[in-house]
Amino acid sequence: MYQYDQFDHAMVAARNAEFKDQVERRLKGELSEDQFKPLRLMNGLYLQLHAYMLRIAVPYGVLSSRQMRTFAHIARTYDRDFGHFTTRQNIQFNWIKLADTPQILEDLAAVEMHAIQTSGNCIRNTTTDQFAGAAKDEIDDPRPWAELIRQWSTFHPEFTFLPRKFKIAITGATRDRAAIRVHDIGLQLTDKGFDVYVGGGMGRTPHLGHLIKSGLPGEKLLSYLEAALRVYNRYGRRDNIYKARIKILVSALGPQEYARQVEDEWATLDQAQIDAPHAEIARIKSFFPQPTYTDKAYDAAALERAKAADAGFARWVRNNTLAHRRDDHVSVTISLKPTGLPPGDASSAQMDVMADAADRFGYGELRVSHEQNVILPHVAKADLYDLYRLLDQNGLSSANVGKITDMIACPGLDYCSLANARSIPLAQDISQRFADAELTDKIGDLQIKISGCINACGHHHVGHIGILGVDKQGEEFYQILLGGRADESAALGVITGKGLSAEAVPAALERLIKLYLDLRTDETERFIDTVGRLGRDAFAGALHEPA
């Protein structure tokens, strides 16, 4: 993973010192809340319903065991003993005291972390495939390019105050695990360069991104992105917050016209002054080598015996591991979705366990996924059973990755001042309704995504089943969307029928799933494929039948 150089250290130290002074002035009353708000947002600090929330950047989702232990320390010392992993591959702490934030930022700086670019109208954390550098289907590793974008975009003078926040995602595999089509800019690495998608996004007006350029050479990436951002910065709406995202501009101009303007702008730039030299690209790539793999004797028969003797382990291997570029390794997803608990949360003790697991079994490296789970990207198959037992002893062995209980859910009205409805209790109720392991395996791959408001932090637009919380005359109701997906066949879900009360949703989903099981062609046909084959209307009645 990338390591700070002297410029990174100096930049973070200067920002922390500046913010410490701003916090002290706010505590003394020398700054009003209105004056302080833009300053704290530039440092990842939000004022939520009950307390300050600090969102910490995890660039492209990659962190070390030492950094995970620092998260555990922050949870124990400054929060209520837990942290929440987000869909931006970051972590946030929801019970922070303002007076503690300077020290928290100092603790983070000691392990080369910060909270810059986690809020405000800037380029946010660039996200990528959580299995980058490990997945068997990878064409090229996107992490060095994500790091290049981070260095280019941090404090870029033209992009510090954009019309709205701006999100970039990169995937380097044949399967899109980074949801690039629902980002402001999505980048697909191919063997011919980058395919560039622009104008995606969720929220109030969801759009899928449009392909505006194919085969962009990597050495030209930054100047092309600069041209794309300049066109947006120049013409993006600043008079209406709801129409300020680039998706609105691309829709208004049309993707062809937007692409033309980007090409024209690109031609005016001194590209050599913007694009990274080959030596710099090589330097950044050098920070992302393959681990020094330990060749452990792998006994396939012994692994099969262990699976036969322990059904929980067998299910965990089946659901929570992914094929690795090396046949004697796998990537392991640690699910943060145990039955009945808030999705994406981990206690300080669990963070320490995950750090220990990374050191013992994962070459000291972890990843955060936008599905709000944690990944050990490189695990020897010979270590799988020992890893499973460690996780199982600490409440981290839920074998449900990609299943109906592996839900994305935003913090919702329990924490967020923007929310209309609660997300966490609904996710807990659904999780308990579908707690039976045999049933969830029978259902197969199915993604539920829940947002507590139209801002779509829970990605409900691209859930196979999306759930949107709304306020209806002071009561919480939930609209059900069907048919969304965020992969290489990206599609937006469509609201199906009238809203349901929180109490009615789990039973409605149970009827929906029963109908799916009756209608699918065989056990290999996924829910999303059955919906695609029969259409959403075939399932609408099941959602609204009397219980």
N, C-alpha and C positions, 0 to 999 in steps of 0.2 A: 504494500500500500504506500501511498505517497507520504513522504516525510517533509516537514517544514524546513525551509532554508532560512537564511538570516532575514530575508525580506518578509516572509510569512510571520516570523516571530515578532519582528518590529511592528508590522501592521496590526497584529492582534493586540500587542501590548499597548500601542498608542490608542487604539479604539477602546480598550478596557479602561485605561486611565481617563479618557475623555468621559466615558459613561459613568464612571465612579463619581466624578465631579458633578455630573448632571443629577445623579441620584441624591447626592448630598444636598444639592440646592433644592431639589423637590421636597426632601424631608424637612428642610428648614423653612419651607414655604416661599422660597425665592422664585420658584417656578410654579405656575398654575398647572392643573391637569391638562388643560388645552395646550399649553406651551410644552409640557413634558411628553405628551402623547406621541408626536412624530419622532422624538428622540428615542423613546423606549422601543417603538416599533422597529426602528433601524437596528435594534439590538435584540430582537426576538422576544420582547416582553409585552404580553397582552394583559389587559385588565378584563377578567372574565366575571361571571356572576358572583362568585364568592371570594376570589383571591386573584393574585397575579398568576399568570401562566407563562413559563419560560420554555420556548421551543429551541432546541439545540440542533445545529446542523450535523448531519452525518453524510458527508459528501458521497454521492452515488451509493449510499447504503453500506459502505465499507467501514469496519472499525476493528480495532485490536482488542485482545482480552484486557489489556491495561485500561483502555478507554471504557470498556463495559464495566470494569470495576469502579471507575470514576462515576459512572451513572449510578451504580449501587450506592456509592458514598453520598451522592447528592440526594438520592431518594431517602436514605436513612437520616441524613443530617438536616436537610432543608425542606423536605416534603413530608408526606404521610406514608412513607416507606414503599412507594411504588412509582413507576413511570409508565407512560403510555406511548407505545410505538405507533407512528402515524403512517398514513398513505403516501407521504412524501419521503419515506425512508428516513425520517428523523425521529427524535424522541421529545416528548414534552412533559413537563412537571407542572401539575395543576394547582399546587398549594404553596406557592413561593411568596415569601415576604420581601417587600421592596428593599428593605435594608440589607438583605442577604445577597442580592443579585451581584454586586461587585465581587464578593468573595467567590461566589459560584463561578463567575466568569474567569477568575484567577485560577480556580481549581481546574477548569476546563483547559485553559491555556497551557497548564503544566503538562497536559497530555495531547497537545496540538489539536484542540477543538475550540469552537466558538459558537455564537448564535447569530452571526452575520448572515444576511440573505435568507432568513427564515420568515420574514414578514415585510410588509411595505410594498410599494410599487417598484419593485426591482426584479431582476432575474433570480428566481428562487433556486433552491437546491436542484441541480440536474440529476435526474434519476436514471436508473438503468436496470438491466436484468440482474436479479439477485444471484444468479448462477454464473455471472460473467467470469471468464477465465477458467471455468470448470466444466461447463455443459458440453455434452457430447455433440450437440447439434450446432455449436458455435462456429460462425464463419470467421469472426475476428473479435478480439477483446475490446469492448466499448469503454472500459474504465479509463485508459489513458486519455481518450478523447473527452470524456466527462471532466477529467481533471484539467485538461487544457481549457475547456469552456469555463470552469470555475476560476482559473487564474485570469482569464481574459475578462470575465464579467464582473468580478469583485471590484467594486469602487470604480467601474468604468464611468467616466464623467457624464457621457451622454445617456447612460441607461440607469442612472441612480434614481431618477424620478420619472418613470415611464407613466403612460396614461393609467395603467393598472399593473398588477402583478403579472409575471411572465414565467411560464414553465416550459422546460425543455426535457425531453426524454430520449434515450438512445437504446437501441437493441442491436446486438451483433449476432443473433442466432436466427435460425429459420423459423422458430416459433417466437412470436412477439409476447414476451413476458413483462414488457415495460409500458404497455398501453400507449404506444406512440401516437395513435390516431386521435386521442382525446387530449392532446397537449397543444400549447400554442405553437411549438415547433417539435416535430417528431423526426428522429433520424434513424434510418435503417441502414446499417452497415452491410454492404454486399461485396462480392469479390471485384466489383468495378468501381467502388467508392461509396458515397452516401446518397441514398434516396431521401429527399427532403420533403416532409409534409408540413403544411402550415395551416393554421386556422381551426385547429381542433379545440375542444374544451367542453366542460359540462356546465353546471350552474343553471341560471335562469333560462338561458337559451342554448341548449346543447348543440354542438356541431362536431362532425368528423373532419379531421384534417384532410387537405387536398395535396396531392403530389404535385409539386411545382418544379422540381428538378431531380434528374436521375444521374447517377454516376459522378457526383461531385467529388473531385480528388480531395483526399484528406488534408493535403498541404494547403488547400484553398478554403478550408472549412470556416475559419474565423472571419475572413473578409466577406464571405457570402452571408454568414450570420449577421455580420455588422450591417450589411446592406439591407437585409430583411428587417432588422430592428430599427434602422434609420427610417425606413418607409413607415413603419408602424408609429414610431415616436413623432413623426412629422404629421401624420394624418389621423392617428387614433383619436377617438372622441374623448374630450376632457370635460365636456359639459354635462355628461350623464354617466354616472358610475355604472349603470346597468348596460351601457352600450360602449364601454371603454376597452373591452378586450379585443385582441387582434382578430378573433373569429368574426366579430361584427364588421370590422374593416374589410376582411377578405370576402365576406358575404356581400357587402355593399358594392365593392369594386368588381367582384368576380375573381376567381382564382387565376384566370389567364391574365387579366389586367394587373392584378397584384404581382404576379410573377414577372410580367414585363417591366413594371416599375422597379422591382428588385434588381433585375438585370441592368437596367439603365443606371441605377444608383451604384451598383457594383462596378460598373465600367468607369465611374468617376473617382473611385477610391484609389489611393496608393496602396495597392494590395500587398506589396512587399513590406510595407511598414506595419501592416496589421497581422499578416499570416506568420505563424511561428516558423522559424527556420528548421530545416531538417534536423539539425543538431539538437534543438530544443525538444522537438517531438521525440527524438531518440532518448533524450535525457529523461523525459517524463515516462516513456515506456519502460525505462530501466527500473522504475519503482514498482513495476507490476510483473515480476517474474513468477514462474511456477514455483511452488514450494520445493524444498529439498525433500522429496518424498522418501519416506521410510519404507523400505521393502520388507513388509511383514508377510510371513508365510500365510497364504490364504487357503483354507481348507473348505471348499464348497460343500462338501458332505457334512462337515461339522456345523456350518451355518444352517443347512437344511434340518439337521437334527435339533438344533436350538429352536428353530421356528416350529417344528413339529411338537416340541415339548412345551412351548409357551405361545399360546394363541395370540396374546396381546403383542408380543414381540413380532410375530409373523404379520399381524395387521399393520403394525408400525412400519416395518420394512416395506410392505406393499404400498402404503399410502404416503409415507413421509420421506422416501428416498428417490433420488433422480440419477439417471445414468451419467457417469463421469467420463471425461476424456480418457482416463486410465481405467482399464477393466477391473483392476483390483481396488478401486475406490468408488465411492458414491458421494453425492451431495445430500446432506440431511437437513430437513426443515424441522425446526423445533416449533411446534404449534403453540401459540399463545391464546388458544381458544378452548380451554377446558370447559366442560359442561357447567352451565349456570353462572359463569364468571364473566366480567367485562372483557370483550375482545380487545386484544392488543396490549393489555396490562401485564406487567411483571413486577414482582416484589423485589426489594433489594437483595434478599437472599437468593432468589431465582436468577437475578442478574449475575451474582457471584458464581452461582453454579454454572451458568452458561459460559462465563469467562473461564472457569476451571475446565469445563468440557472442551473449550477451544484449545487450551494449553495441552491437555492430555491427549486429545483425539483429533484436533483440527488445525494444527500448525499455528495456533495463536490467532486465527482470523475468524471473524464473524461478519454476517451481512444482515441488513434489515430489508425486508421485502415490502412492497406497497400493499401487500395483503395483510400487513401488521403481524408478521411472524419473523423469527430469527433463524438464520441459516448458518450451518457449518459447511462451507463449500467443498472441503476436501477431507473425507473420512475414509480410512482404510476399512475395507470390508471385514478384515480380521478383528477390528475393534467395535463392530456394530453392537454386539450383545452387551459388552461392558458399558458402552455409551448409553444404550437404552436403559440399563438398570440404574445408572446414575440419574438420568432424567426422570425415570419412573419414581424414584425415591423422593423426588423434589417437585412433583406435580407438573412435570413438563413433558409427559409422554403421550399426550392426546394424539391418537392416530387418525386424524381427520382431515389432513391437508387436501384441499380441493373438494371436500364433501360439504354437505348442507350445513353442518355446524361450524365450518371454517369461514365464518362471516366477517365481512368488513363492516364496521360501525363507527361513526363519528362519536365524539363525546356527548353531543346532543344537549338537551335542555338541563341535564344534570350539572353541566359546567358552562356551556357556551352562551354568551349573551346574545348571539344572533339566532339561536335555534328557536323553532316553533314547537318542537315536540321532543320527547325523550327517545333516544336510540338504544342506550345500554339496557334498560329493563326489557325492552322488546326483544333484543338479541338474546338475552338470558332466557326469556320465556320460550323462544323458538328453539334454542339449544336444548332445553330440558324436554321439549315436546319430541325432539328427534334424537334423544340421547342413546337409543338402542343401537349398538355397533353393527349388528347384522342388518338392521334396516338401512342405516346410512350407507353401508357398503352396497346393499341392493339398489339403492337410489343411484349411486355412482356420482360422477362429477357433476356438481351443481353449485353455482356461486350465487349467494345471497349478499346484497350490499345495501346498507341502510344509512340514510341521511336524515338528520333532524331538521333540515331546512333546505330551501331551494339552492343554497350555495354548493351543495353536492360534495361536501368533504368525504362522505362515505361512498362516493362513486356509484350512486344508485342507478344512474342512466345506463351503465354498462354491466349491471348485474344480470345474470340469467333470470333472476327474480330481483327486481329493484324495489325498495321500499322507501317512500318519501313521507316524512312527517309534516303535517300541515296543521295550522290553527283554524278551527271552524267555530266561530263564536265563543271563543274561550275554551274549547275542548280540543284535545289532541286526536287527530285522525291520521290515517295512513293510506296513501295511494299506492297501489301495486302496479309495477311496470313489468312487462314480460318481453323477453327476446333480446335483451342487451348483451353485449360481449365486448371485451377489450383486447382480444387477441388479433392475429393477422387477418381475421374475417370480421373486423370490428363492426358493430351495429349498435344503434341506440334503442333502448327499451321504450315501449309505448304503454301509457297508462291504460289499464284494463278495468273498466267499471268504476263504480263510485268508491269513495274512501271508506275505510273500515276503522272501527275503534281498536285500541290496543288489545283489548280482551278478545276481539274477534279474529285478529290476524293469525295466530298460531293454528287455530282450527281450520281457517280458510286455506292456509298453506298445506295442511294435512290432506284436505280434500283435493287440492290441486295435485299434490304428489301422487295420491292414490290414482287419480285419473291418468296421470303420466305413465305410471307403471302398467295400467291397463292398456294404454294406447301404443306404447313403444313397440317397435317391430321385434326386438329381442333385447337381451340384457346389455348388449354393447351400444345400443342407441342412447346417447346422452339426452338429458332433458332439453338442452338448447337445440339439439338436432330434431327432436320430436316437435318442439314448438315451430321450428323452421319448416318442417314438412307439412304440418297440419294447419299452421296459422294460429295467431293468438286468440282469435275468436272461439276456437275449439275449447279453450280453457277458461274463458270468461265466466261461464255459468258456474263452474266449480268454486270460484272464489266467493260467490254471492248466494250460494244455496243456504237455506236455513240450517243452523247447526243441529 
